Amino acid sequence: MKTFSADNRRLQIVLQPEPEGGFTVTVPALPGCITYGKDFNEALKMARDAASAYLEDMVAEGETLPSSALSFVGEIEVPSLAKVNA
């Protein structure tokens, strides 16, 4: 089991509930890093495992590791479909 320390990289994740149950998780700082868990806790574990493997591959390839430090999480408002079709 991997241990966590102050040197660990913090990455933002997005958990999307799925209609059939469980959560799909994406890591915006790691394009294509997507996983799934049948419940919230499993989704978090799967996200940690997927992000760790992704970062290990980046290190092996000599790539610069990304950070969420300059990322912003927010919302936008769009017109409702009723207003768009009116």
C-alpha positions as CSV (number, residue, x, y, z in Angstrom):
1,M,0.0,0.0,0.0
2,K,1.3,3.4,-0.9
3,T,1.8,5.9,1.9
4,F,0.9,9.6,1.7
5,S,3.2,12.4,2.9
6,A,3.5,16.2,2.6
7,D,5.4,15.6,-0.7
8,N,2.3,14.0,-2.3
9,R,0.8,15.7,-5.4
10,R,-2.7,17.0,-4.9
11,L,-5.0,16.7,-8.0
12,Q,-8.6,17.7,-8.4
13,I,-11.1,15.1,-9.4
14,V,-14.6,15.1,-10.8
15,L,-17.0,12.4,-9.6
16,Q,-20.0,11.9,-11.8
17,P,-22.8,9.8,-10.4
18,E,-24.0,7.2,-12.9
19,P,-27.7,6.3,-13.5
20,E,-26.9,2.6,-13.0
21,G,-25.1,3.4,-9.7
22,G,-21.5,4.1,-8.8
23,F,-19.3,7.0,-10.0
24,T,-17.2,7.8,-13.0
25,V,-14.1,9.8,-11.9
26,T,-12.0,12.0,-14.1
27,V,-8.8,13.8,-13.3
28,P,-8.8,17.1,-15.3
29,A,-5.0,17.6,-14.9
30,L,-4.4,14.1,-16.4
31,P,-6.1,14.0,-19.8
32,G,-7.7,10.6,-20.4
33,C,-7.4,9.5,-16.7
34,I,-10.9,8.1,-16.2
35,T,-12.0,5.4,-13.8
36,Y,-15.1,4.1,-12.1
37,G,-16.1,2.9,-8.6
38,K,-19.3,1.1,-7.6
39,D,-19.6,3.5,-4.6
40,F,-18.0,6.8,-3.4
41,N,-15.2,5.2,-1.4
42,E,-14.3,2.7,-4.2
43,A,-14.3,5.6,-6.7
44,L,-11.8,7.5,-4.6
45,K,-9.5,4.5,-4.3
46,M,-9.8,3.8,-8.1
47,A,-9.0,7.5,-8.8
48,R,-5.9,7.3,-6.5
49,D,-4.7,4.1,-8.2
50,A,-5.3,5.5,-11.8
51,A,-3.7,8.8,-11.1
52,S,-0.7,7.1,-9.5
53,A,-0.2,4.8,-12.4
54,Y,-0.6,7.7,-14.9
55,L,2.0,9.8,-13.0
56,E,4.4,6.8,-12.8
57,D,4.2,6.4,-16.6
58,M,4.9,10.2,-17.0
59,V,8.0,9.9,-14.8
60,A,9.2,6.8,-16.8
61,E,8.8,8.8,-20.0
62,G,10.6,11.8,-18.6
63,E,7.6,14.1,-18.9
64,T,6.9,17.1,-16.7
65,L,4.3,16.3,-14.0
66,P,1.2,18.4,-14.0
67,S,-0.4,20.2,-11.0
68,S,-3.8,21.4,-10.1
69,A,-2.3,24.5,-8.5
70,L,-3.4,26.7,-11.3
71,S,-6.7,25.0,-12.0
72,F,-10.0,26.5,-11.1
73,V,-13.2,24.7,-10.4
74,G,-16.4,26.6,-11.2
75,E,-19.8,26.6,-12.9
76,I,-21.3,28.3,-15.9
77,E,-24.9,29.1,-16.5
78,V,-26.5,28.3,-19.8
79,P,-30.0,29.0,-21.0
80,S,-32.6,26.4,-20.3
81,L,-33.7,24.3,-23.3
82,A,-37.2,25.8,-23.1
83,K,-35.8,29.3,-23.7
84,V,-33.4,28.1,-26.4
85,N,-36.2,26.5,-28.4
86,A,-38.6,29.4,-27.9
